[in-house]
Amino acid sequence: MRSKLPIGFLFLLSVVFIGFGDQFLPPVIGRYSFQARSSIDQLLVNVIPNWQPKTNPHRRTEDAIRDVKN
């Protein structure tokens, strides 16, 4: 027997609450939306490590400036 809980509707409602709740809800409830969004943002930022390019993209320009000065 399938559950009567509308999972799709609850997911949509939670996305709207987290994404836009602080803009249209009263400040007492809206701050929870802002805190949830900030926590999710921090989690995603911390999951992705700092990317360091293997090459220096400004090396050619720095070399040209160094050559002009000499």
C-alpha positions in Angstrom: 0.0 0.0 0.0 1.4 3.4 -1.0 1.8 6.1 1.6 -0.7 9.0 1.5 2.1 11.5 2.3 2.5 13.9 -0.7 6.3 13.8 -0.9 6.5 15.9 -4.0 4.4 18.6 -2.5 6.4 18.6 0.7 9.7 18.8 -1.2 8.4 21.8 -3.3 7.2 23.5 -0.2 10.5 23.1 1.6 12.4 24.4 -1.4 10.2 27.5 -1.5 10.6 28.0 2.2 14.4 27.7 2.1 14.7 29.8 -1.1 12.3 32.6 -0.5 10.8 32.3 3.0 12.7 35.3 4.5 11.2 37.5 1.8 7.5 37.0 2.3 7.1 35.3 5.7 7.0 37.3 9.0 10.5 38.0 10.4 10.0 35.5 13.3 9.7 32.6 10.8 11.7 34.1 8.0 14.9 34.0 9.9 14.8 30.2 10.0 14.6 30.2 6.2 17.7 32.5 6.0 19.6 30.3 8.5 18.8 27.1 6.6 19.9 28.7 3.3 23.1 30.0 4.9 23.9 26.5 6.4 23.2 24.8 3.0 25.5 27.4 1.3 28.3 26.8 3.8 27.9 23.1 3.4 28.2 23.3 -0.4 31.2 25.6 -0.2 33.0 23.3 2.2 32.3 20.2 0.2 34.1 21.6 -2.9 37.8 22.0 -2.2 39.7 25.1 -3.3 40.6 24.6 -6.9 44.2 25.6 -7.8 45.0 25.7 -11.5 48.0 23.6 -12.6 49.3 26.5 -14.6 49.8 30.2 -13.7 47.4 32.0 -16.1 49.2 35.3 -15.5 52.8 34.0 -16.0 53.1 35.2 -19.6 51.9 38.7 -18.7 54.3 38.8 -15.7 57.2 37.7 -17.9 56.4 40.3 -20.5 56.3 43.1 -17.8 59.6 41.8 -16.4 61.2 41.9 -19.9 60.0 45.4 -20.5 61.5 46.6 -17.2 64.9 45.1 -18.0 
